[in-house]
Amino acid sequence: MRKMRSGLFHAVQADLSEKTEVIRLVDEAASASGNRLDVIISNVGWTRMWNFSDLDDNVAEEDWDRCFSVNVKSHLWLFHAARKWLEESNAREEGAAVFVSTASIAGCKPSGSSLPYAVTKAAQIHLMKSLAIIAAPSIRVNCVSPGVLLTDWGLSFPPERLDAVKEPNKLKRFAAVDDVARQVLTFVTSRTVTGQNAIIDAGFSL
């Protein structure tokens, strides 16, 4: 485990594919924040680059298992571990508690780095909608589904694959990281919004 602490930040390293690690992460984060958590941003994800259209490329059992562990179960474990803290936050200030998850446009429109990734991202979106029902009225739960972002991961795609994604985008550009961050902030501050999935994809899914 590695810790870094300075001013307003406290970083904890954890393997979010492991339930016990998720619980430890939440406990340490709550302790470092004065025994309170008001907002959880669940941004973990995993995939391996395959040819989405080639079924033979997409039947590795270990990839399916890891995608389900990281893209679905880890978000569930994180919500479950943080639930008591978020309920306490709502008790202090109604509507303050929120859980926001980062999914993917691959979960809305079959596409992306692999079939296991797309299917598990769809499951993640449905999980968030389900948790929004289960957690109401104490905790708001929403998710954001970006298209390809030109992060280090996005830039790891071959240029021809990036062009193939960009061309059908109605806006003829890629989704922006800043737009995703602004949407997350909107979900955090909009106290009557829950169970929603915001698509930020420059028109890819239209």
ZADO-1210 file (C-alpha; in nm, 4 decimals, padded with zeros to 6 digits):
<atoms>
<atom x="00.0000" y="00.0000" z="00.0000" code="MET" pos="1"/>
<atom x="00.1219" y="00.3491" z="-00.0781" code="ARG" pos="2"/>
<atom x="-00.0075" y="00.6659" z="00.0849" code="LYS" pos="3"/>
<atom x="00.0463" y="01.0270" z="-00.0059" code="MET" pos="4"/>
<atom x="-00.0907" y="01.3130" z="00.1935" code="ARG" pos="5"/>
<atom x="-00.0715" y="01.6864" z="00.1393" code="SER" pos="6"/>
<atom x="-00.3300" y="01.9452" z="00.2222" code="GLY" pos="7"/>
<atom x="-00.6649" y="01.8502" z="00.0703" code="LEU" pos="8"/>
<atom x="-00.5582" y="01.5219" z="-00.0863" code="PHE" pos="9"/>
<atom x="-00.5192" y="01.1708" z="00.0482" code="HIS" pos="10"/>
<atom x="-00.4325" y="00.8948" z="-00.1986" code="ALA" pos="11"/>
<atom x="-00.4774" y="00.5245" z="-00.1235" code="VAL" pos="12"/>
<atom x="-00.3667" y="00.2495" z="-00.3601" code="GLN" pos="13"/>
<atom x="-00.6047" y="-00.0462" z="-00.3871" code="ALA" pos="14"/>
<atom x="-00.6976" y="-00.3293" z="-00.6243" code="ASP" pos="15"/>
<atom x="-01.0627" y="-00.2538" z="-00.6927" code="LEU" pos="16"/>
<atom x="-01.1226" y="-00.5958" z="-00.8439" code="SER" pos="17"/>
<atom x="-01.0985" y="-00.7337" z="-00.4892" code="GLU" pos="18"/>
<atom x="-01.3933" y="-00.6770" z="-00.2540" code="LYS" pos="19"/>
<atom x="-01.1777" y="-00.6659" z="00.0595" code="THR" pos="20"/>
<atom x="-00.9556" y="-00.4027" z="-00.1022" code="GLU" pos="21"/>
<atom x="-01.2578" y="-00.1882" z="-00.1879" code="VAL" pos="22"/>
<atom x="-01.3756" y="-00.2024" z="00.1744" code="ILE" pos="23"/>
<atom x="-01.0296" y="-00.1041" z="00.2971" code="ARG" pos="24"/>
<atom x="-01.0169" y="00.1834" z="00.0493" code="LEU" pos="25"/>
<atom x="-01.3498" y="00.3227" z="00.1677" code="VAL" pos="26"/>
<atom x="-01.2591" y="00.2889" z="00.5355" code="ASP" pos="27"/>
<atom x="-00.9283" y="00.4694" z="00.4840" code="GLU" pos="28"/>
<atom x="-01.0883" y="00.7416" z="00.2730" code="ALA" pos="29"/>
<atom x="-01.3603" y="00.8016" z="00.5311" code="ALA" pos="30"/>
<atom x="-01.1066" y="00.8119" z="00.8131" code="SER" pos="31"/>
<atom x="-00.8889" y="01.0598" z="00.6237" code="ALA" pos="32"/>
<atom x="-01.1964" y="01.2781" z="00.5621" code="SER" pos="33"/>
<atom x="-01.2992" y="01.3086" z="00.9238" code="GLY" pos="34"/>
<atom x="-01.5244" y="01.0013" z="00.9234" code="ASN" pos="35"/>
<atom x="-01.7490" y="01.1252" z="00.6460" code="ARG" pos="36"/>
<atom x="-01.7992" y="01.0759" z="00.2741" code="LEU" pos="37"/>
<atom x="-02.0399" y="01.2940" z="00.0782" code="ASP" pos="38"/>
<atom x="-01.9559" y="01.2204" z="-00.2864" code="VAL" pos="39"/>
<atom x="-01.8212" y="00.9039" z="-00.4486" code="ILE" pos="40"/>
<atom x="-01.6918" y="00.9073" z="-00.8067" code="ILE" pos="41"/>
<atom x="-01.6477" y="00.5477" z="-00.9227" code="SER" pos="42"/>
<atom x="-01.4171" y="00.5620" z="-01.2232" code="ASN" pos="43"/>
<atom x="-01.2567" y="00.2167" z="-01.2396" code="VAL" pos="44"/>
<atom x="-01.2658" y="00.0108" z="-01.5591" code="GLY" pos="45"/>
<atom x="-01.0749" y="-00.2565" z="-01.7464" code="TRP" pos="46"/>
<atom x="-01.0576" y="-00.3972" z="-02.0973" code="THR" pos="47"/>
<atom x="-00.8244" y="-00.5604" z="-02.3439" code="ARG" pos="48"/>
<atom x="-00.8018" y="-00.4503" z="-02.7066" code="MET" pos="49"/>
<atom x="-00.9632" y="-00.7003" z="-02.9439" code="TRP" pos="50"/>
<atom x="-01.1435" y="-00.6887" z="-03.2779" code="ASN" pos="51"/>
<atom x="-01.5014" y="-00.6230" z="-03.1677" code="PHE" pos="52"/>
<atom x="-01.6453" y="-00.7744" z="-03.4865" code="SER" pos="53"/>
<atom x="-01.4504" y="-01.1013" z="-03.4634" code="ASP" pos="54"/>
<atom x="-01.6323" y="-01.3373" z="-03.2266" code="LEU" pos="55"/>
<atom x="-01.3293" y="-01.5655" z="-03.2035" code="ASP" pos="56"/>
<atom x="-01.1377" y="-01.2707" z="-03.0619" code="ASP" pos="57"/>
<atom x="-01.3925" y="-01.2202" z="-02.7850" code="ASN" pos="58"/>
<atom x="-01.4409" y="-01.5531" z="-02.6113" code="VAL" pos="59"/>
<atom x="-01.1465" y="-01.5567" z="-02.3685" code="ALA" pos="60"/>
<atom x="-01.3039" y="-01.6543" z="-02.0377" code="GLU" pos="61"/>
<atom x="-01.0427" y="-01.4674" z="-01.8343" code="GLU" pos="62"/>
<atom x="-01.1309" y="-01.1424" z="-02.0127" code="ASP" pos="63"/>
<atom x="-01.5024" y="-01.1889" z="-01.9429" code="TRP" pos="64"/>
<atom x="-01.4325" y="-01.2659" z="-01.5775" code="ASP" pos="65"/>
<atom x="-01.2031" y="-00.9671" z="-01.5281" code="ARG" pos="66"/>
<atom x="-01.4399" y="-00.7316" z="-01.7128" code="CYS" pos="67"/>
<atom x="-01.7270" y="-00.8380" z="-01.4891" code="PHE" pos="68"/>
<atom x="-01.5109" y="-00.8064" z="-01.1778" code="SER" pos="69"/>
<atom x="-01.3818" y="-00.4585" z="-01.2599" code="VAL" pos="70"/>
<atom x="-01.6558" y="-00.3024" z="-01.4739" code="ASN" pos="71"/>
<atom x="-01.9544" y="-00.4260" z="-01.2728" code="VAL" pos="72"/>
<atom x="-01.8787" y="-00.5853" z="-00.9375" code="LYS" pos="73"/>
<atom x="-01.6216" y="-00.3282" z="-00.8241" code="SER" pos="74"/>
<atom x="-01.8808" y="-00.0493" z="-00.8575" code="HIS" pos="75"/>
<atom x="-02.1275" y="-00.2554" z="-00.6559" code="LEU" pos="76"/>
<atom x="-01.8705" y="-00.3281" z="-00.3832" code="TRP" pos="77"/>
<atom x="-01.7744" y="00.0391" z="-00.3699" code="LEU" pos="78"/>
<atom x="-02.1338" y="00.1547" z="-00.3375" code="PHE" pos="79"/>
<atom x="-02.2090" y="-00.1074" z="-00.0738" code="HIS" pos="80"/>
<atom x="-01.9016" y="-00.0161" z="00.1321" code="ALA" pos="81"/>
<atom x="-01.9719" y="00.3582" z="00.1107" code="ALA" pos="82"/>
<atom x="-02.3474" y="00.3376" z="00.1625" code="ARG" pos="83"/>
<atom x="-02.3479" y="00.3981" z="00.5386" code="LYS" pos="84"/>
<atom x="-02.1269" y="00.7045" z="00.4982" code="TRP" pos="85"/>
<atom x="-02.3450" y="00.8466" z="00.2215" code="LEU" pos="86"/>
<atom x="-02.6604" y="00.7885" z="00.4249" code="GLU" pos="87"/>
<atom x="-02.5029" y="00.9789" z="00.7129" code="GLU" pos="88"/>
<atom x="-02.4174" y="01.2596" z="00.4708" code="SER" pos="89"/>
<atom x="-02.7791" y="01.2798" z="00.3581" code="ASN" pos="90"/>
<atom x="-02.8932" y="01.2850" z="00.7205" code="ALA" pos="91"/>
<atom x="-02.6751" y="01.5919" z="00.7782" code="ARG" pos="92"/>
<atom x="-02.7896" y="01.7642" z="00.4604" code="GLU" pos="93"/>
<atom x="-03.0744" y="01.6315" z="00.2493" code="GLU" pos="94"/>
<atom x="-02.9692" y="01.5586" z="-00.1084" code="GLY" pos="95"/>
<atom x="-02.5958" y="01.5958" z="-00.0462" code="ALA" pos="96"/>
<atom x="-02.5063" y="01.2286" z="-00.0881" code="ALA" pos="97"/>
<atom x="-02.4279" y="01.1139" z="-00.4414" code="VAL" pos="98"/>
<atom x="-02.2594" y="00.8246" z="-00.6184" code="PHE" pos="99"/>
<atom x="-02.1482" y="00.8847" z="-00.9785" code="VAL" pos="100"/>
<atom x="-02.0061" y="00.6074" z="-01.1944" code="SER" pos="101"/>
<atom x="-01.8160" y="00.6330" z="-01.5222" code="THR" pos="102"/>
<atom x="-01.9483" y="00.3837" z="-01.7777" code="ALA" pos="103"/>
<atom x="-01.8993" y="00.4038" z="-02.1561" code="SER" pos="104"/>
<atom x="-02.0845" y="00.4624" z="-02.4791" code="ILE" pos="105"/>
<atom x="-01.9926" y="00.0990" z="-02.5518" code="ALA" pos="106"/>
<atom x="-02.2562" y="00.0104" z="-02.2941" code="GLY" pos="107"/>
<atom x="-02.5223" y="00.2004" z="-02.4905" code="CYS" pos="108"/>
<atom x="-02.4252" y="00.1133" z="-02.8467" code="LYS" pos="109"/>
<atom x="-02.2421" y="-00.2150" z="-02.9193" code="PRO" pos="110"/>
<atom x="-01.8885" y="-00.0945" z="-02.9937" code="SER" pos="111"/>
<atom x="-01.5542" y="-00.0386" z="-02.8314" code="GLY" pos="112"/>
<atom x="-01.2387" y="-00.2249" z="-02.7461" code="SER" pos="113"/>
<atom x="-01.3990" y="-00.5672" z="-02.6993" code="SER" pos="114"/>
<atom x="-01.7278" y="-00.7519" z="-02.6644" code="LEU" pos="115"/>
<atom x="-01.6714" y="-00.8285" z="-02.2928" code="PRO" pos="116"/>
<atom x="-01.6122" y="-00.4575" z="-02.2313" code="TYR" pos="117"/>
<atom x="-01.9290" y="-00.3483" z="-02.4125" code="ALA" pos="118"/>
<atom x="-02.1498" y="-00.6056" z="-02.2410" code="VAL" pos="119"/>
<atom x="-02.0164" y="-00.5331" z="-01.8928" code="THR" pos="120"/>
<atom x="-02.0460" y="-00.1574" z="-01.9430" code="LYS" pos="121"/>
<atom x="-02.4134" y="-00.2121" z="-02.0313" code="ALA" pos="122"/>
<atom x="-02.4456" y="-00.4112" z="-01.7094" code="ALA" pos="123"/>
<atom x="-02.2759" y="-00.1293" z="-01.5191" code="GLN" pos="124"/>
<atom x="-02.5301" y="00.1240" z="-01.6474" code="ILE" pos="125"/>
<atom x="-02.8176" y="-00.1040" z="-01.5460" code="HIS" pos="126"/>
<atom x="-02.6560" y="-00.1537" z="-01.2065" code="LEU" pos="127"/>
<atom x="-02.6478" y="00.2216" z="-01.1492" code="MET" pos="128"/>
<atom x="-03.0159" y="00.2551" z="-01.2383" code="LYS" pos="129"/>
<atom x="-03.0951" y="-00.0325" z="-01.0033" code="SER" pos="130"/>
<atom x="-02.8916" y="00.1200" z="-00.7200" code="LEU" pos="131"/>
<atom x="-03.0707" y="00.4519" z="-00.7736" code="ALA" pos="132"/>
<atom x="-03.3980" y="00.2743" z="-00.6954" code="ILE" pos="133"/>
<atom x="-03.2564" y="00.0796" z="-00.4015" code="ILE" pos="134"/>
<atom x="-03.0784" y="00.3799" z="-00.2448" code="ALA" pos="135"/>
<atom x="-03.3583" y="00.6340" z="-00.2820" code="ALA" pos="136"/>
<atom x="-03.4384" y="00.8689" z="-00.1242" code="PRO" pos="137"/>
<atom x="-03.1114" y="00.8949" z="00.0700" code="SER" pos="138"/>
<atom x="-02.8516" y="00.8642" z="-00.2058" code="ILE" pos="139"/>
<atom x="-02.8579" y="00.9855" z="-00.5649" code="ARG" pos="140"/>
<atom x="-02.6942" y="00.7494" z="-00.8160" code="VAL" pos="141"/>
<atom x="-02.6057" y="00.8468" z="-01.1733" code="ASN" pos="142"/>
<atom x="-02.3525" y="00.7560" z="-01.4398" code="CYS" pos="143"/>
<atom x="-02.1725" y="00.9128" z="-01.7330" code="VAL" pos="144"/>
<atom x="-02.1054" y="00.7286" z="-02.0599" code="SER" pos="145"/>
<atom x="-01.8297" y="00.8950" z="-02.2641" code="PRO" pos="146"/>
<atom x="-01.7320" y="00.8086" z="-02.6154" code="GLY" pos="147"/>
<atom x="-01.3654" y="00.7667" z="-02.7008" code="VAL" pos="148"/>
<atom x="-01.1602" y="01.0211" z="-02.5084" code="LEU" pos="149"/>
<atom x="-00.8122" y="01.1194" z="-02.6215" code="LEU" pos="150"/>
<atom x="-00.6510" y="01.0190" z="-02.2949" code="THR" pos="151"/>
<atom x="-00.3446" y="00.7951" z="-02.2860" code="ASP" pos="152"/>
<atom x="-00.5827" y="00.5011" z="-02.3280" code="TRP" pos="153"/>
<atom x="-00.7684" y="00.6567" z="-02.6217" code="GLY" pos="154"/>
<atom x="-00.4421" y="00.7424" z="-02.7914" code="LEU" pos="155"/>
<atom x="-00.3363" y="00.3774" z="-02.7642" code="SER" pos="156"/>
<atom x="-00.5898" y="00.2903" z="-03.0370" code="PHE" pos="157"/>
<atom x="-00.4392" y="00.2579" z="-03.3856" code="PRO" pos="158"/>
<atom x="-00.4914" y="00.5778" z="-03.5919" code="PRO" pos="159"/>
<atom x="-00.7175" y="00.3983" z="-03.8400" code="GLU" pos="160"/>
<atom x="-00.9392" y="00.2815" z="-03.5538" code="ARG" pos="161"/>
<atom x="-00.9616" y="00.6334" z="-03.4140" code="LEU" pos="162"/>
<atom x="-01.0552" y="00.7634" z="-03.7583" code="ASP" pos="163"/>
<atom x="-01.3232" y="00.4940" z="-03.7853" code="ALA" pos="164"/>
<atom x="-01.4716" y="00.6164" z="-03.4569" code="VAL" pos="165"/>
<atom x="-01.4442" y="00.9874" z="-03.5315" code="LYS" pos="166"/>
<atom x="-01.5916" y="00.9786" z="-03.8826" code="GLU" pos="167"/>
<atom x="-01.9472" y="00.8754" z="-03.7841" code="PRO" pos="168"/>
<atom x="-01.9534" y="01.1210" z="-03.4924" code="ASN" pos="169"/>
<atom x="-02.2091" y="01.3814" z="-03.5898" code="LYS" pos="170"/>
<atom x="-01.9886" y="01.6587" z="-03.4514" code="LEU" pos="171"/>
<atom x="-01.6813" y="01.5201" z="-03.6335" code="LYS" pos="172"/>
<atom x="-01.4698" y="01.5351" z="-03.3186" code="ARG" pos="173"/>
<atom x="-01.4086" y="01.3298" z="-03.0079" code="PHE" pos="174"/>
<atom x="-01.5771" y="01.3652" z="-02.6734" code="ALA" pos="175"/>
<atom x="-01.3871" y="01.5921" z="-02.4349" code="ALA" pos="176"/>
<atom x="-01.2543" y="01.5006" z="-02.0905" code="VAL" pos="177"/>
<atom x="-01.3581" y="01.8438" z="-01.9625" code="ASP" pos="178"/>
<atom x="-01.7160" y="01.7819" z="-02.0745" code="ASP" pos="179"/>
<atom x="-01.7202" y="01.4557" z="-01.8819" code="VAL" pos="180"/>
<atom x="-01.5879" y="01.6320" z="-01.5704" code="ALA" pos="181"/>
<atom x="-01.8512" y="01.9052" z="-01.6020" code="ARG" pos="182"/>
<atom x="-02.1266" y="01.6438" z="-01.6326" code="GLN" pos="183"/>
<atom x="-02.0012" y="01.4683" z="-01.3196" code="VAL" pos="184"/>
<atom x="-02.0097" y="01.8019" z="-01.1373" code="LEU" pos="185"/>
<atom x="-02.3642" y="01.8587" z="-01.2621" code="THR" pos="186"/>
<atom x="-02.4714" y="01.5229" z="-01.1213" code="PHE" pos="187"/>
<atom x="-02.3056" y="01.6089" z="-00.7901" code="VAL" pos="188"/>
<atom x="-02.4798" y="01.9442" z="-00.7580" code="THR" pos="189"/>
<atom x="-02.8208" y="01.8662" z="-00.9129" code="SER" pos="190"/>
<atom x="-03.0066" y="01.7366" z="-00.6110" code="ARG" pos="191"/>
<atom x="-03.3211" y="01.6164" z="-00.7865" code="THR" pos="192"/>
<atom x="-03.1495" y="01.4006" z="-01.0502" code="VAL" pos="193"/>
<atom x="-03.1011" y="01.0270" z="-00.9966" code="THR" pos="194"/>
<atom x="-03.0941" y="00.7098" z="-01.2041" code="GLY" pos="195"/>
<atom x="-02.9681" y="00.8899" z="-01.5127" code="GLN" pos="196"/>
<atom x="-02.6993" y="00.8009" z="-01.7660" code="ASN" pos="197"/>
<atom x="-02.5468" y="01.0982" z="-01.9487" code="ALA" pos="198"/>
<atom x="-02.4056" y="01.0188" z="-02.2919" code="ILE" pos="199"/>
<atom x="-02.1116" y="01.2351" z="-02.4001" code="ILE" pos="200"/>
<atom x="-02.0012" y="01.1045" z="-02.7372" code="ASP" pos="201"/>
<atom x="-02.0009" y="01.3902" z="-02.9926" code="ALA" pos="202"/>
<atom x="-02.3014" y="01.2261" z="-03.1583" code="GLY" pos="203"/>
<atom x="-02.1503" y="00.8782" z="-03.2077" code="PHE" pos="204"/>
<atom x="-02.4610" y="00.6958" z="-03.0836" code="SER" pos="205"/>
<atom x="-02.7160" y="00.8960" z="-03.2866" code="LEU" pos="206"/>
</atoms>
